[in-house]
Amino acid sequence: MKYEVIYMKADYEPWWMFEDWEKMIQSRKAFDSEKEALHYLYELKKEFGTKYNYYEERKDCFFAYWTDRERIFCEGCDEDLQIFHGIITFMDGKPYAFTLINNSNI
């Protein structure tokens, strides 16, 4: 099994996974064990939690962070769009919620 933690930056939340979502990937880390991947995820979430004011989580495998001041202007829609910093956890190429063993894998 291959575990991954992907960081993407886009003008939409990570759970939408639009057709070109992989073009928005900023980093992709692979792990041989779920425990290693979970540890990295916790560290990344801790870091993002201190950087960004807002947070939302879906299905235990999609995590979005943002702040009011980070926006880009969209020519096509003639408005400012929110930038989201998204984390997605994967197992074998599919979104996957890491499981906790005895309330902690660390």
C-alpha positions as CSV (number, residue, x, y, z in Angstrom):
1,M,0.0,0.0,0.0
2,K,1.2,3.5,-0.8
3,Y,0.1,6.4,1.4
4,E,0.4,10.1,0.2
5,V,-0.2,13.5,1.7
6,I,-0.7,16.1,-1.0
7,Y,-0.7,19.9,-0.6
8,M,-2.5,21.9,-3.2
9,K,-3.1,25.7,-3.6
10,A,-6.1,26.8,-5.6
11,D,-9.1,29.1,-5.8
12,Y,-11.3,26.2,-4.6
13,E,-11.4,23.8,-1.7
14,P,-9.5,20.5,-2.1
15,W,-12.6,18.3,-1.9
16,W,-13.9,19.6,-5.3
17,M,-11.0,17.9,-7.1
18,F,-11.9,19.6,-10.4
19,E,-10.5,18.1,-13.6
20,D,-7.2,20.0,-13.5
21,W,-6.7,19.8,-9.7
22,E,-3.4,18.0,-10.0
23,K,-1.9,21.1,-11.7
24,M,-2.5,22.9,-8.4
25,I,-0.3,20.5,-6.4
26,Q,2.5,22.3,-4.5
27,S,4.0,19.1,-2.9
28,R,3.3,15.4,-2.8
29,K,4.9,13.1,-0.2
30,A,4.7,9.3,-0.3
31,F,5.0,7.0,2.6
32,D,5.3,3.3,3.1
33,S,3.2,3.2,6.3
34,E,0.1,4.9,7.4
35,K,1.7,5.9,10.7
36,E,4.5,7.9,8.9
37,A,1.9,9.6,6.7
38,L,-0.3,10.4,9.6
39,H,2.6,11.9,11.5
40,Y,3.5,14.1,8.5
41,L,-0.2,15.1,8.2
42,Y,-0.3,16.2,11.8
43,E,2.8,18.3,11.4
44,L,1.5,19.9,8.2
45,K,-1.9,20.6,9.9
46,K,-0.2,22.2,12.9
47,E,1.9,24.4,10.6
48,F,-1.1,25.5,8.5
49,G,-3.2,26.0,11.7
50,T,-0.8,28.7,12.8
51,K,-0.5,30.4,9.3
52,Y,-4.2,30.6,8.3
53,N,-7.2,32.0,10.1
54,Y,-9.9,29.5,8.8
55,Y,-10.1,25.8,8.5
56,E,-12.6,23.2,7.2
57,E,-12.4,19.4,7.0
58,R,-14.4,17.0,5.0
59,K,-14.6,13.2,5.1
60,D,-11.4,13.0,7.3
61,C,-9.2,13.2,4.2
62,F,-9.8,16.8,2.8
63,F,-8.5,19.8,4.8
64,A,-8.8,23.4,3.7
65,Y,-7.1,26.4,5.2
66,W,-7.4,30.1,4.2
67,T,-7.2,33.7,5.3
68,D,-9.2,36.7,4.2
69,R,-6.2,38.6,2.8
70,E,-5.1,35.9,0.2
71,R,-7.1,36.4,-2.9
72,I,-6.5,36.6,-6.7
73,F,-8.4,38.5,-9.3
74,C,-10.3,36.4,-11.8
75,E,-10.5,38.1,-15.3
76,G,-13.2,35.8,-16.5
77,C,-15.5,36.3,-13.6
78,D,-14.5,39.9,-12.8
79,E,-14.1,39.3,-9.1
80,D,-11.6,38.4,-6.4
81,L,-11.4,34.7,-5.6
82,Q,-10.4,33.2,-2.3
83,I,-7.1,31.1,-2.3
84,F,-7.3,27.9,-0.4
85,H,-4.4,25.8,0.9
86,G,-5.6,22.2,0.7
87,I,-4.4,18.9,2.0
88,I,-5.6,15.6,0.7
89,T,-4.7,12.2,2.1
90,F,-4.5,9.2,-0.2
91,M,-4.0,5.5,-0.1
92,D,-3.2,3.7,-3.4
93,G,-4.2,6.8,-5.5
94,K,-7.6,7.4,-3.9
95,P,-8.7,9.9,-1.2
96,Y,-8.4,8.0,2.1
97,A,-9.0,8.9,5.8
98,F,-6.1,7.7,7.9
99,T,-7.3,5.6,10.9
100,L,-6.2,6.1,14.5
101,I,-5.1,3.1,16.5
102,N,-5.8,3.4,20.2
103,N,-6.6,7.1,19.6
104,S,-3.1,7.8,18.3
105,N,-0.7,6.5,15.6
106,I,2.1,8.6,16.8
